[in-house]
């Protein structure tokens, strides 16, 4: 269990990953804030912390936080697979993430890749696996671009959602020109996603179809994908890799575009993530941190043109990053220059 919190006249202590952008200076009026590298999150470093603010590499659970006085662990990312949620609940530590913060950036990455590969996407069959925060925007943009978007999402289907005619994964992969994955990474439970794309179902994909993984590396069996790419059966754009940061160097040159887990690294996405964790910390303690200059929640455009996306970003233009320096995966991520999201002309009129 976490240790007893400090007395009320002491300033809370926050230990934060120094690579969380736009954070510095916003919590200092309320707390003592210590900024450290992700590799420096140790039990000793967080022993007296009331809050830890991390990114995707820092595992938050017993090994880091047992015996600390931590009340809140927040990650400036959409995923929570690096959090031991059962243990955190047992220890009385609130866990928080930034769901959907980078969804428009991932949609920009996906549709930038598809438009770059196919050019005209009207009538193209695009399969979206997982219609959560990211998959919903990918689906919406695709339909506004004129593509035929099919969806596979067994959890939503079982929950009774009727917004789609949900397809099985095998049917979707066999019918589509593009299959793009937007699921969490789960090894257990009713719907595990480990190697969701495997040798058997990827072999059913149309010849020269395109597979995109901007979800989690383990969702796609990288060894099986490598063999299919070597045979020239399908194409692939990969942003998330198995065993990151130690990706398969033989797979890398076979993909059309290979990037260092930066699909969601948009300027606005980073701002949304920081806004979300600031709001979480503020709610927890009753503070009102300064949110000025941080992107508000995403608003869907009324219509989209292909040029609005491709003029903003094409993943192939970042292919050189890993090809020339694949051993420095984490450094490439940390030092990536965030790109702006598309600025759509056809936006809803604010009331």
SVG drawing of the C-alpha trace seen along z (x, -y; Angstrom):
<svg xmlns="http://www.w3.org/2000/svg" viewBox="-28 -31 50 51">
<polyline fill="none" stroke="black" stroke-width="0.4" points="0.0,0.0 1.1,-3.6 2.6,-5.3 0.8,-8.0 0.6,-11.3 2.4,-14.4 0.8,-16.7 -1.5,-19.3 0.9,-22.3 3.5,-20.6 3.6,-21.1 2.8,-17.9 5.7,-16.4 5.3,-15.6 7.8,-13.5 7.4,-14.0 9.0,-12.7 10.9,-15.6 9.9,-14.8 6.2,-15.5 5.9,-18.7 4.3,-22.0 4.2,-20.8 6.9,-22.8 5.8,-25.8 2.1,-24.9 2.1,-22.9 4.9,-24.7 2.5,-27.2 1.0,-24.3 3.7,-21.7 7.3,-20.8 7.9,-19.4 10.9,-17.2 11.6,-16.5 13.6,-13.3 14.4,-11.0 12.1,-8.0 15.0,-5.7 15.5,-7.4 12.0,-6.4 13.2,-4.2 11.6,-3.3 14.1,-5.7 13.2,-8.5 9.5,-8.3 9.5,-7.3 8.3,-10.6 6.2,-11.5 2.5,-12.2 2.1,-12.1 4.0,-10.5 3.5,-11.8 4.9,-9.4 4.9,-8.4 4.5,-5.0 7.8,-3.4 7.6,-3.8 5.9,-0.8 3.7,-1.8 3.0,1.0 4.4,2.7 8.0,2.7 8.1,-1.1 5.5,-2.4 5.2,0.0 6.1,-1.8 5.8,-5.2 3.2,-7.8 1.9,-8.1 -1.8,-9.0 -2.0,-9.5 -0.1,-8.0 -1.0,-9.6 0.4,-8.9 0.4,-11.4 -0.5,-8.7 -3.7,-6.9 -2.5,-3.4 -2.5,-1.9 -0.8,1.4 2.3,0.1 0.1,-0.3 -0.6,2.6 -4.2,1.5 -5.2,4.3 -2.3,3.5 -2.8,-0.2 -6.4,0.2 -5.4,2.4 -2.8,-0.2 -5.3,-3.0 -3.5,-4.8 -5.6,-6.6 -4.6,-5.7 -5.2,-8.1 -4.4,-8.3 -5.2,-10.7 -7.7,-8.7 -8.1,-10.0 -5.5,-12.8 -3.6,-11.6 -6.4,-10.1 -6.5,-12.8 -2.7,-12.5 -3.0,-8.7 -5.8,-9.3 -3.5,-11.8 -0.8,-9.1 -3.1,-6.3 -4.8,-8.4 -1.5,-10.0 -0.1,-6.5 -3.2,-5.3 -3.5,-8.3 0.3,-8.2 0.0,-4.5 -3.2,-4.5 -3.8,-8.1 -7.5,-8.1 -9.3,-6.3 -12.9,-6.7 -14.5,-3.3 -11.4,-1.7 -12.3,0.9 -10.6,0.0 -10.9,2.3 -10.7,0.7 -10.0,3.1 -11.1,1.5 -13.5,-1.5 -12.5,-3.2 -11.2,-6.8 -8.7,-6.4 -10.7,-3.9 -13.8,-6.2 -11.9,-9.1 -10.1,-6.9 -13.5,-5.6 -15.1,-9.0 -12.3,-10.5 -12.3,-7.6 -16.0,-7.9 -15.7,-11.6 -12.9,-10.9 -15.1,-8.6 -13.7,-5.2 -15.8,-2.2 -14.9,-1.6 -15.7,1.7 -15.3,2.3 -14.3,5.2 -14.8,4.7 -16.1,7.8 -16.3,6.0 -18.5,3.3 -20.5,5.8 -21.1,7.9 -22.0,4.8 -24.9,4.2 -23.6,1.3 -25.6,1.0 -23.7,-1.9 -22.0,0.5 -22.5,3.8 -19.6,5.3 -17.5,7.9 -15.5,10.8 -11.7,10.2 -11.2,13.0 -13.9,11.6 -12.6,8.0 -9.0,9.0 -10.1,11.1 -12.3,8.3 -10.3,5.1 -7.6,3.3 -6.3,1.8 -6.5,3.2 -5.5,0.8 -5.3,1.8 -6.5,-0.4 -6.9,1.9 -5.4,2.0 -2.8,4.6 -4.2,7.5 -2.8,10.9 -5.7,12.3 -9.4,11.6 -12.3,12.2 -10.7,10.5 -6.9,10.8 -5.2,8.8 -1.7,10.4 -0.9,11.5 -4.4,10.6 -2.9,10.4 -1.2,13.7 0.2,15.9 -3.2,17.5 -5.4,14.4 -2.7,12.2 -2.4,14.8 -6.1,14.3 -5.4,10.6 -5.7,9.5 -2.5,9.5 -0.9,6.1 -3.2,5.0 -1.8,2.7 -1.5,3.5 -1.0,0.7 -0.1,1.0 -0.2,-2.1 -1.7,-0.5 0.7,1.7 3.6,3.8 2.4,7.1 -1.0,6.8 0.7,8.0 2.9,11.1 6.1,9.5 7.8,12.7 4.8,13.8 4.5,10.4 8.1,10.5 7.6,13.7 4.6,12.3 6.5,9.1 9.5,11.2 7.1,13.1 5.7,9.8 2.1,10.8 1.2,7.7 2.5,4.3 2.9,2.7 3.3,-0.6 4.5,0.0 4.7,-2.5 4.5,-0.1 6.8,2.9 7.1,6.1 9.8,5.9 10.3,2.1 12.8,0.6 14.6,3.7 12.7,4.0 13.4,6.7 16.1,5.1 15.2,7.6 11.6,6.5 12.4,2.8 13.7,2.6 10.7,4.6 8.0,2.1 6.8,-0.8 7.2,-3.1 8.6,-2.3 8.5,-4.9 9.5,-4.9 6.1,-4.8 5.3,-8.4 2.0,-8.1 0.2,-10.1 3.0,-12.6 1.2,-15.6 1.7,-19.0 -2.0,-19.2 -2.0,-15.6 0.9,-16.4 -1.0,-19.5 -4.2,-17.5 -2.3,-14.9 -0.7,-17.4 -4.0,-19.3 -5.7,-16.0 -3.1,-15.1 -3.1,-18.7 -6.9,-18.5 -6.6,-15.2 -4.1,-16.5 -6.2,-19.6 -9.3,-17.6 -7.4,-15.3 -6.1,-18.2 -8.7,-21.0 -6.2,-23.1 -6.7,-25.2 -3.5,-24.9 -2.8,-27.2 -4.1,-25.5 -3.5,-28.4 -2.1,-27.6 -3.0,-23.9 -5.2,-22.4 -8.9,-21.8 -10.8,-18.6 -11.0,-17.5 -13.9,-18.6 -14.7,-16.6 -14.7,-18.5 -17.8,-18.5 -15.9,-17.4 -12.3,-16.5 -10.2,-16.7 -7.2,-14.4 -4.9,-17.4 -5.7,-18.6 -4.2,-15.4 -1.3,-14.8 -0.2,-18.4 0.0,-18.1 1.9,-14.7 3.0,-11.5 4.5,-8.8 7.0,-7.9 8.7,-11.2 9.7,-10.0 11.0,-6.6 14.6,-7.7 14.5,-8.1 14.7,-4.4 16.4,-3.2 19.4,-5.2 19.4,-4.8 17.2,-1.9 19.3,-1.2 18.3,-4.6 14.5,-4.0 13.8,-5.7 16.0,-8.7 14.2,-9.1 10.9,-9.1 11.9,-11.5 13.5,-13.9 10.9,-13.7 9.7,-17.1 5.9,-17.0 4.0,-17.8 0.8,-19.9 -2.5,-18.1 -4.4,-19.0 -6.2,-22.3 -9.6,-21.5 -11.4,-24.3 -14.9,-22.9 -15.4,-23.1 -18.7,-23.3 -19.8,-26.9 -19.4,-27.5 -22.6,-28.3"/>
</svg>
